[in-house]
Amino acid sequence: MKKIILTLLCFSAVVAAVAQNGETQLNREYQAAIRDYLIQDVANRERTMQQRAAQVLTALPNEQKLYDESFVTITSKLVEASLPDGTTELNYVYDISYNCKHAEGVTDDYPLGVYHWDSSNSVRAICRLTEMFVDGVLDDIFRPGKEVTVRITSSTDGTDISSALSYSGEYGDFRYMPVTFNGEPLRISVDRRSGIANNAQLAYIRAQSVRDFLEKQVSNLAKTRNTYEYVTKSYADTGSHYRRSSIELVVHDAFRETVDLMTADKIQDDYVDFNIPQCAGSYENAFVLIVSNEDYADPFLPNVPFASHDAETVRRYFVRALGVPERHVKVLRNASRADIVNDGVHWLTDLAQATAAKRGDALVPSANIFIYYAGHGYTDFDNVMYLLPNRIDVTGIKGLDPNKKGLCGKKKDKDQSLAAGPVDYDIALSGKQSGKLVSQLLSIEELLGMFKKYPVNNLTLIVDASFDGHQRNGQPMLRADRNIDPKRKRRKANLRSDAVVLLAAPSDRTAFAFDAQRHGFLTYFLLKEIKSMAGQIENYTFKDIYEAIAPKLSKESALQGRWQEIDGMAGGKYKDRWQQQRVK
């Protein structure tokens, strides 16, 4: 991942402009909080787009796949720009391009003398990915009415055009249009009567083809005010790998609404990402594993909005509000079952043994273990709840195996992997197919049971995931087909005796996202409650926290049309007294 470029040397000018609009002047600490939020937000978007692009490019039909040494590069930047009147604006810059190391990737590039975007695998890919991201991951940035500079770069190789190429005029006729060609300003004219007589014209028409796609296919760009710029080049050398295009989108004053919102007085209480209370003491005997599965490599699993943001904010709260040392917190992102067990659970069990006090031949537990999970969940026919790890082998599982029935169990269209619009993920598995799937998953019971032989003082699991077969947006995803045996008796969970589990929702209810706060509902209200404790969390029990969260979460989610109720479970000796247990 390329390093995020952030230039905010004059950020105080932005704050001053906000103050002139009647908003409260921010203090230095708060300016830094907003800056850090925007840095993290932009970095998260870049990472998400890169991961999703890798999934899409891997799933392309063979005739559309890119050559092994072709690389699509996506960058996401936050750049401060000075305006003529002396003020500044925070611009968002999206850039997508590709590089081909060798000429063997001939199908990746424009054929000789051809200009349509769909004739090049690489240009088709960057156009479709741009459509996907601008109308998806970047939807809230490309707001209606925003000013956007669209910079399209297109090139040709050095092959001379001996006789004029035919131009059908599908993008119109052009006369003395400004363009940067080989680093110099130039005026280009092209019309259907004269055709394309030189490489400068050919590169320009290739850029116009990309513009035509953006204007007709990208919904959000139809709502913004766009200025198009063209950068064209003709290389001295010949070869297909010199025939390419790239796209850069600059959204001017992209975060004005965000900055304005964050400067309101209520931000101190409403946003959990800022002004996290500082714990006076250190929680030396606490060890925390955070698992964030936002971007799933499996084509049948949609991504989980804000799971990465959840994990990072939870990490900061454990360190700052609870006083857990930085080295006592481990974050696993997009983790497989093996990652969770080998890099997470084993790390915790080793620490449990290493910190236990010896009393004769016995070990006296000292470690307080916390595990937080944000991602997908699954419930089988016996009502066993599973965490859905990343990188599952779906080979042979009917409805999931793309080699048998296509993406999400449906016949795969030629260009489905790059098509715009939501994919229908509603998949119901039979008992046999569900059994094949859960053999690769990690149940809550199994996860907690892994600590059975180890000296653990307390074990707390917090799960912000749905187990009812729905996504955070309420759309269906993956579920066991209950219609097969609706009267089948469901067994209750069997948890170890010192475990407490806080669930975002029961197994038959959906756990939603609080979009405005960029968190899952459970994560947001849990952190908000910790924040309200102002560094006094050691005085609160699980009951205090549960009873404070439950009504607030239910009310807010219901107001948003996403009614959600949290749930809790406790094992063995804690079933009757877990509510009196203190978090710290």
PEDAFEN-V819801 format. One record per residue. RES is the residue in three letters. PHI is phi in whole degrees, 0 to 359 (* if undefined). PSI is psi in radians with two decimals (NA if undefined). D_LAST is the distance of its C-alpha to the last C-alpha in Angstrom with 2 decimals. Layout:
[[RES:PHI:PSI:D_LAST] [RES:PHI:PSI:D_LAST]]
//
This chain:
[[MET:*:2.29:37.65] [LYS:289:2.59:39.44] [LYS:295:2.35:37.60] [ILE:290:2.29:36.82] [ILE:262:2.13:39.12] [LEU:225:2.07:37.85] [THR:243:1.83:40.02] [LEU:231:0.67:38.52] [LEU:295:-0.45:40.31] [CYS:247:0.59:41.55] [PHE:299:-0.52:38.50] [SER:299:-0.48:38.99] [ALA:293:-0.63:42.26] [VAL:296:-0.76:40.50] [VAL:295:-0.69:38.26] [ALA:297:-0.69:41.37] [ALA:297:-0.67:43.11] [VAL:296:-0.72:40.30] [ALA:298:-0.62:40.46] [GLN:295:-0.39:44.18] [ASN:274:0.16:43.45] [GLY:96:0.07:41.76] [GLU:273:2.82:38.12] [THR:290:2.36:35.77] [GLN:294:2.27:36.04] [LEU:278:2.55:32.94] [ASN:278:2.98:31.51] [ARG:298:-0.68:31.30] [GLU:297:-0.65:27.59] [TYR:285:-0.60:28.13] [GLN:302:-0.77:31.17] [ALA:295:-0.62:29.22] [ALA:295:-0.75:26.61] [ILE:295:-0.75:29.51] [ARG:300:-0.80:31.14] [ASP:297:-0.66:28.12] [TYR:298:-0.81:27.80] [LEU:292:-0.66:31.49] [ILE:300:-0.85:31.39] [GLN:295:-0.70:28.70] [ASP:298:-0.82:30.54] [VAL:294:-0.71:33.85] [ALA:296:-0.71:32.49] [ASN:297:-0.70:30.89] [ARG:296:-0.75:34.23] [GLU:298:-0.80:36.17] [ARG:298:-0.76:34.04] [THR:298:-0.77:34.24] [MET:294:-0.69:38.00] [GLN:296:-0.73:38.62] [GLN:291:-0.72:36.85] [ARG:291:-0.63:38.62] [ALA:297:-0.71:41.90] [ALA:298:-0.71:41.58] [GLN:297:-0.81:41.08] [VAL:295:-0.79:44.05] [LEU:294:-0.59:46.34] [THR:292:-0.60:45.68] [ALA:273:0.04:46.53] [LEU:297:2.58:49.80] [PRO:301:2.69:53.04] [ASN:305:-0.68:54.96] [GLU:289:-0.21:57.58] [GLN:249:-0.08:54.99] [LYS:295:2.59:52.80] [LEU:275:2.66:52.75] [TYR:302:2.60:54.26] [ASP:305:-0.51:51.92] [GLU:253:0.46:52.23] [SER:259:2.34:51.74] [PHE:232:2.11:48.42] [VAL:274:2.24:47.07] [THR:244:2.24:45.03] [ILE:237:2.22:42.80] [THR:236:2.61:41.39] [SER:228:2.09:39.37] [LYS:231:2.62:39.61] [LEU:246:2.05:38.78] [VAL:233:2.30:41.71] [GLU:270:2.28:42.61] [ALA:240:2.46:46.32] [SER:271:2.35:48.57] [LEU:262:2.79:50.88] [PRO:303:-0.51:54.47] [ASP:277:0.09:53.60] [GLY:94:-0.18:51.16] [THR:276:3.05:47.96] [THR:233:2.81:45.52] [GLU:220:2.61:43.95] [LEU:264:1.98:41.15] [ASN:257:2.56:42.77] [TYR:256:2.30:41.37] [VAL:239:2.11:43.43] [TYR:251:2.29:43.57] [ASP:223:2.30:45.84] [ILE:226:2.28:46.89] [SER:208:3.10:49.55] [TYR:216:2.77:50.59] [ASN:226:2.33:52.31] [CYS:245:2.12:54.69] [LYS:286:-0.54:55.49] [HIS:227:2.81:58.72] [ALA:287:-0.20:61.55] [GLU:297:-0.37:61.04] [GLY:278:0.87:58.64] [VAL:300:-0.64:61.64] [THR:287:-0.26:60.31] [ASP:290:-0.44:57.28] [ASP:250:2.97:59.55] [TYR:298:2.37:62.29] [PRO:297:2.83:65.57] [LEU:301:2.14:68.40] [GLY:80:0.06:69.55] [VAL:258:2.57:67.06] [TYR:233:-0.20:64.74] [HIS:289:2.38:62.90] [TRP:303:-0.55:59.09] [ASP:281:-0.10:59.16] [SER:274:-0.14:61.54] [SER:241:2.19:58.93] [ASN:301:-0.72:55.95] [SER:290:-0.74:53.83] [VAL:291:-0.69:54.79] [ARG:301:-0.74:54.25] [ALA:296:-0.82:50.75] [ILE:290:-0.52:49.72] [CYS:292:-0.85:51.29] [ARG:295:-0.68:49.53] [LEU:295:-0.69:46.16] [THR:298:-0.76:46.65] [GLU:302:-0.81:47.43] [MET:299:-0.75:44.29] [PHE:281:-0.76:41.98] [VAL:295:-0.63:43.61] [ASP:268:0.11:43.60] [GLY:229:-1.58:40.11] [VAL:302:-0.59:37.43] [LEU:256:0.27:39.15] [ASP:304:-0.72:40.20] [ASP:283:-0.26:38.33] [ILE:274:-0.72:39.83] [PHE:275:1.16:43.39] [ARG:285:2.64:43.57] [PRO:303:2.34:47.00] [GLY:92:-0.21:49.07] [LYS:294:2.56:47.31] [GLU:275:2.23:49.70] [VAL:232:2.25:49.56] [THR:263:2.09:51.59] [VAL:256:1.98:52.42] [ARG:249:2.01:53.69] [ILE:250:2.20:55.38] [THR:250:2.21:56.59] [SER:223:2.63:59.30] [SER:218:2.90:61.63] [THR:230:2.89:64.68] [ASP:272:-2.96:66.08] [GLY:271:0.18:69.37] [THR:295:2.19:71.65] [ASP:287:2.55:74.53] [ILE:264:1.76:75.38] [SER:286:-0.60:79.12] [SER:224:2.59:79.76] [ALA:303:2.37:77.78] [LEU:278:2.56:75.01] [SER:289:2.37:75.12] [TYR:233:2.09:72.74] [SER:278:-0.11:72.67] [GLY:79:0.35:71.30] [GLU:294:-0.31:68.26] [TYR:253:0.08:66.26] [GLY:101:3.02:69.19] [ASP:263:2.52:71.65] [PHE:235:2.40:70.50] [ARG:223:2.06:72.60] [TYR:54:0.85:71.67] [MET:275:2.37:67.90] [PRO:288:2.40:65.79] [VAL:205:2.65:63.92] [THR:264:2.04:62.77] [PHE:239:2.10:64.72] [ASN:52:0.66:64.30] [GLY:85:0.00:62.66] [GLU:238:2.55:65.49] [PRO:292:2.46:65.97] [LEU:211:2.70:68.39] [ARG:250:2.23:69.89] [ILE:247:2.38:70.08] [SER:234:2.30:72.51] [VAL:216:2.35:72.52] [ASP:216:2.86:74.43] [ARG:291:-0.42:75.48] [ARG:287:-0.79:79.13] [SER:272:-0.40:78.75] [GLY:75:-2.83:75.78] [ILE:253:2.01:73.63] [ALA:254:-0.23:75.79] [ASN:211:2.95:73.38] [ASN:292:-0.50:69.86] [ALA:297:-0.72:68.69] [GLN:291:-0.71:69.50] [LEU:297:-0.78:67.94] [ALA:297:-0.67:64.61] [TYR:294:-0.74:64.66] [ILE:291:-0.59:65.35] [ARG:299:-0.71:62.50] [ALA:295:-0.67:60.21] [GLN:293:-0.56:61.76] [SER:296:-0.73:61.03] [VAL:295:-0.73:57.31] [ARG:300:-0.73:57.50] [ASP:301:-0.71:59.23] [PHE:297:-0.85:56.36] [LEU:300:-0.71:53.71] [GLU:289:-0.57:55.69] [LYS:265:-0.43:56.38] [GLN:250:-0.42:53.25] [VAL:263:1.87:50.22] [SER:300:-0.78:49.51] [ASN:292:-0.51:47.38] [LEU:288:-0.28:50.03] [ALA:282:-0.21:52.51] [LYS:253:-0.14:50.53] [THR:260:2.91:50.11] [ARG:263:1.93:52.83] [ASN:251:2.43:53.72] [THR:241:2.18:55.77] [TYR:261:2.37:56.94] [GLU:233:2.57:57.72] [TYR:235:2.23:59.37] [VAL:242:2.03:59.19] [THR:237:2.75:61.74] [LYS:208:2.55:63.00] [SER:237:2.03:65.77] [TYR:285:2.67:65.28] [ALA:286:-0.52:68.29] [ASP:274:2.88:67.52] [THR:252:2.82:67.91] [GLY:138:2.53:65.54] [SER:297:-0.52:63.42] [HIS:288:-0.05:60.16] [TYR:267:-0.06:61.39] [ARG:256:1.74:61.58] [ARG:207:3.03:58.19] [SER:218:2.75:56.25] [SER:215:2.88:52.83] [ILE:229:2.34:51.05] [GLU:232:2.27:49.16] [LEU:240:2.18:47.81] [VAL:247:2.00:46.88] [VAL:265:1.97:45.25] [HIS:282:2.42:46.04] [ASP:52:0.79:43.56] [ALA:296:-0.56:41.26] [PHE:250:0.37:38.08] [ARG:302:-0.84:39.67] [GLU:297:-0.68:38.20] [THR:295:-0.81:34.70] [VAL:297:-0.75:35.01] [ASP:299:-0.75:36.50] [LEU:296:-0.71:33.75] [MET:287:-0.25:31.02] [THR:271:-0.11:32.83] [ALA:293:2.61:32.62] [ASP:302:-0.62:30.57] [LYS:293:-0.22:28.45] [ILE:301:-0.52:27.12] [GLN:301:-0.53:24.50] [ASP:255:-0.62:22.87] [ASP:283:-0.57:24.30] [TYR:259:2.09:23.50] [VAL:282:-0.22:19.97] [ASP:285:-0.24:21.43] [PHE:239:2.75:22.12] [ASN:52:0.82:20.72] [ILE:292:2.25:17.12] [PRO:296:2.57:15.23] [GLN:263:2.16:14.51] [CYS:284:2.40:11.31] [ALA:288:-0.68:12.79] [GLY:256:-3.12:10.90] [SER:248:2.41:10.36] [TYR:260:1.31:7.63] [GLU:290:-0.47:10.55] [ASN:264:0.30:9.67] [ALA:257:2.45:8.55] [PHE:224:2.32:11.76] [VAL:233:2.27:12.76] [LEU:246:2.16:16.15] [ILE:243:2.15:17.60] [VAL:245:2.11:21.00] [SER:239:1.88:23.26] [ASN:251:1.56:26.64] [GLU:263:-0.76:28.63] [ASP:250:1.86:32.02] [TYR:270:2.32:33.46] [ALA:284:-0.31:36.43] [ASP:281:2.23:37.81] [PRO:295:-0.38:40.51] [PHE:274:-0.06:39.75] [LEU:247:2.11:36.17] [PRO:289:2.89:35.72] [ASN:282:2.90:33.06] [VAL:248:1.81:29.75] [PRO:303:2.33:29.77] [PHE:73:0.08:26.88] [ALA:298:-0.68:24.81] [SER:293:-0.71:24.95] [HIS:296:-0.71:24.02] [ASP:306:-0.90:21.03] [ALA:298:-0.78:19.86] [GLU:295:-0.71:20.48] [THR:290:-0.70:18.72] [VAL:300:-0.74:15.58] [ARG:302:-0.78:15.77] [ARG:295:-0.63:16.14] [TYR:291:-0.73:13.11] [PHE:300:-0.72:10.82] [VAL:285:-0.81:12.78] [ARG:272:-0.90:13.38] [ALA:280:-0.53:10.88] [LEU:256:-0.18:7.63] [GLY:77:0.35:9.74] [VAL:286:2.24:10.20] [PRO:303:2.53:13.76] [GLU:308:-0.73:16.51] [ARG:287:-0.19:17.84] [HIS:270:0.06:14.74] [VAL:240:2.20:15.40] [LYS:239:2.35:18.58] [VAL:245:2.20:20.43] [LEU:248:2.18:23.32] [ARG:251:2.38:25.82] [ASN:50:0.93:28.50] [ALA:269:2.47:27.62] [SER:277:3.03:29.82] [ARG:301:-0.77:28.81] [ALA:298:-0.67:29.71] [ASP:299:-0.81:27.55] [ILE:297:-0.78:24.44] [VAL:286:-0.90:25.19] [ASN:284:-0.73:26.69] [ASP:266:-0.29:24.83] [GLY:251:-1.15:21.42] [VAL:297:-0.79:20.85] [HIS:297:-0.62:22.85] [TRP:298:-0.74:20.93] [LEU:290:-0.75:17.65] [THR:293:-0.61:19.48] [ASP:298:-0.74:21.10] [LEU:293:-0.64:17.89] [ALA:300:-0.74:16.61] [GLN:288:-0.68:19.91] [ALA:292:-0.49:20.11] [THR:260:-0.10:16.92] [ALA:288:2.49:17.54] [ALA:274:2.50:19.17] [LYS:267:2.28:22.71] [ARG:230:1.61:23.97] [GLY:70:-2.21:27.57] [ASP:269:-0.09:27.94] [ALA:264:2.75:24.51] [LEU:250:2.24:21.27] [VAL:265:2.01:18.08] [PRO:295:2.53:15.17] [SER:234:-0.48:12.43] [ALA:285:2.28:11.43] [ASN:258:2.00:8.59] [ILE:259:2.27:10.90] [PHE:239:2.30:10.87] [ILE:235:2.23:14.42] [TYR:242:2.36:15.79] [TYR:227:2.28:19.51] [ALA:233:2.16:22.05] [GLY:169:-2.65:25.65] [HIS:266:2.69:28.09] [GLY:231:2.99:27.72] [TYR:209:2.45:30.46] [THR:241:2.26:31.11] [ASP:270:-2.96:33.96] [PHE:291:-0.35:36.47] [ASP:263:0.20:34.33] [ASN:68:0.40:31.45] [VAL:278:2.27:29.38] [MET:264:2.30:27.11] [TYR:239:2.52:27.31] [LEU:279:2.40:25.88] [LEU:263:1.73:28.99] [PRO:286:3.05:28.98] [ASN:273:2.87:31.45] [ARG:57:0.99:34.92] [ILE:273:2.45:35.93] [ASP:275:1.91:39.46] [VAL:263:0.13:41.25] [THR:303:2.18:44.59] [GLY:87:-0.05:46.33] [ILE:265:1.88:44.01] [LYS:301:2.32:46.42] [GLY:95:-0.32:45.40] [LEU:245:-0.49:43.03] [ASP:286:1.91:45.33] [PRO:295:-0.35:46.93] [ASN:284:-0.26:49.80] [LYS:255:-0.78:50.88] [LYS:231:0.08:50.33] [GLY:86:3.09:49.08] [LEU:304:2.21:45.95] [CYS:60:0.56:43.92] [GLY:77:0.20:46.56] [LYS:240:2.78:49.33] [LYS:299:2.27:52.46] [LYS:275:2.11:51.72] [ASP:287:2.81:53.84] [LYS:303:-0.69:55.23] [ASP:242:0.46:53.01] [GLN:297:-0.65:50.13] [SER:294:-0.33:47.48] [LEU:244:0.19:48.29] [ALA:285:2.61:49.20] [ALA:280:2.82:47.68] [GLY:94:2.82:45.88] [PRO:290:2.63:43.22] [VAL:262:2.46:43.61] [ASP:281:1.86:43.67] [TYR:261:0.15:40.80] [ASP:288:1.72:41.24] [ILE:239:2.17:41.53] [ALA:251:2.12:41.69] [LEU:262:2.45:41.59] [SER:288:3.00:43.49] [GLY:300:-0.73:42.02] [LYS:294:-0.79:43.54] [GLN:291:-0.65:42.42] [SER:298:-0.69:38.90] [GLY:298:-0.68:38.83] [LYS:295:-0.61:39.88] [LEU:287:-0.88:37.11] [VAL:293:-0.31:34.17] [SER:296:-0.32:35.24] [GLN:255:-0.06:33.89] [LEU:267:-3.09:30.67] [LEU:228:1.87:27.24] [SER:285:2.74:26.20] [ILE:299:-0.71:22.67] [GLU:297:-0.79:23.60] [GLU:295:-0.74:25.00] [LEU:301:-0.88:22.08] [LEU:290:-0.57:19.58] [GLY:294:-0.35:22.39] [MET:294:-0.24:22.63] [PHE:262:0.08:19.71] [LYS:302:-0.72:21.55] [LYS:268:0.17:23.09] [TYR:243:2.63:20.21] [PRO:283:1.62:17.69] [VAL:244:2.30:14.37] [ASN:284:-0.96:11.55] [ASN:220:2.60:10.03] [LEU:227:2.01:11.81] [THR:239:2.24:11.22] [LEU:242:2.19:14.34] [ILE:244:2.14:15.03] [VAL:236:1.98:18.82] [ASP:257:1.42:20.82] [ALA:205:2.73:24.23] [SER:266:2.47:27.21] [PHE:243:0.08:28.48] [ASP:262:0.16:31.60] [GLY:90:0.31:33.76] [HIS:238:2.78:33.35] [GLN:273:3.08:32.25] [ARG:293:-0.38:29.99] [ASN:270:0.06:33.21] [GLY:91:-0.13:34.22] [GLN:283:2.57:37.02] [PRO:294:2.75:37.62] [MET:220:-1.58:36.81] [LEU:222:2.24:36.71] [ARG:209:2.81:36.65] [ALA:280:2.42:38.01] [ASP:284:1.65:41.30] [ARG:294:-0.34:40.57] [ASN:291:-0.27:44.24] [ILE:295:-0.75:45.17] [ASP:210:1.31:43.87] [PRO:293:-0.35:42.28] [LYS:266:0.06:42.40] [ARG:298:2.30:40.54] [LYS:289:2.28:37.90] [ARG:264:2.31:34.35] [ARG:272:2.74:32.08] [LYS:273:2.69:28.47] [ALA:294:2.48:25.68] [ASN:248:1.73:24.98] [LEU:259:2.68:21.38] [ARG:296:2.81:20.05] [SER:287:-0.28:18.61] [ASP:245:0.42:14.92] [ALA:254:2.46:14.73] [VAL:237:2.29:13.55] [VAL:237:2.20:15.66] [LEU:249:2.08:15.78] [LEU:252:2.50:19.34] [ALA:294:-0.47:21.11] [ALA:197:2.71:24.01] [PRO:298:2.99:25.53] [SER:295:-0.36:27.85] [ASP:254:0.26:30.86] [ARG:232:2.77:29.64] [THR:268:2.45:29.36] [ALA:259:2.03:26.35] [PHE:262:3.04:27.86] [ALA:257:2.50:27.42] [PHE:266:1.55:27.17] [ASP:303:-0.74:29.99] [ALA:297:-0.48:30.08] [GLN:260:-0.10:26.50] [ARG:60:0.72:26.94] [HIS:217:2.80:23.86] [GLY:293:2.65:23.42] [PHE:301:-0.81:22.85] [LEU:299:-0.83:19.51] [THR:299:-0.79:18.19] [TYR:300:-0.90:19.70] [PHE:287:-0.50:18.45] [LEU:295:-0.83:14.84] [LEU:292:-0.63:14.90] [LYS:297:-0.68:17.02] [GLU:292:-0.73:14.62] [ILE:298:-0.70:11.81] [LYS:298:-0.69:14.75] [SER:292:-0.32:15.85] [MET:285:-0.21:12.76] [ALA:50:0.88:14.23] [GLY:81:0.16:11.41] [GLN:248:0.53:9.89] [ILE:297:-0.44:7.05] [GLU:296:-0.26:5.01] [ASN:271:0.00:8.17] [TYR:248:2.51:8.22] [THR:261:2.98:8.53] [PHE:300:-0.64:9.93] [LYS:298:-0.77:13.22] [ASP:303:-0.83:12.87] [ILE:291:-0.81:12.29] [TYR:301:-0.85:14.92] [GLU:291:-0.45:17.41] [ALA:283:-0.67:17.19] [ILE:286:-0.84:17.75] [ALA:308:-0.94:20.40] [PRO:290:-0.62:23.26] [LYS:294:-0.77:22.98] [LEU:295:-0.78:23.03] [SER:298:-0.75:25.86] [LYS:294:-0.86:27.90] [GLU:295:-0.75:27.76] [SER:295:-0.65:28.46] [ALA:294:-0.69:31.30] [LEU:300:-0.55:32.77] [GLN:271:0.06:33.00] [GLY:74:0.41:34.67] [ARG:228:0.96:31.79] [TRP:304:2.25:30.33] [GLN:220:2.48:27.07] [GLU:233:2.31:24.75] [ILE:282:2.87:21.32] [ASP:219:2.76:20.78] [GLY:220:2.66:18.22] [MET:221:2.64:18.73] [ALA:218:2.63:17.26] [GLY:253:2.74:18.96] [GLY:40:-2.05:20.45] [LYS:293:-0.25:18.64] [TYR:267:-0.10:16.01] [LYS:302:-0.60:18.88] [ASP:259:-0.26:19.14] [ARG:227:0.22:15.71] [TRP:296:-0.48:13.22] [GLN:294:-0.44:13.14] [GLN:274:-0.14:11.71] [GLN:291:2.41:8.67] [ARG:270:2.55:5.38] [VAL:295:-0.58:3.77] [LYS:227:NA:0.00]]
//
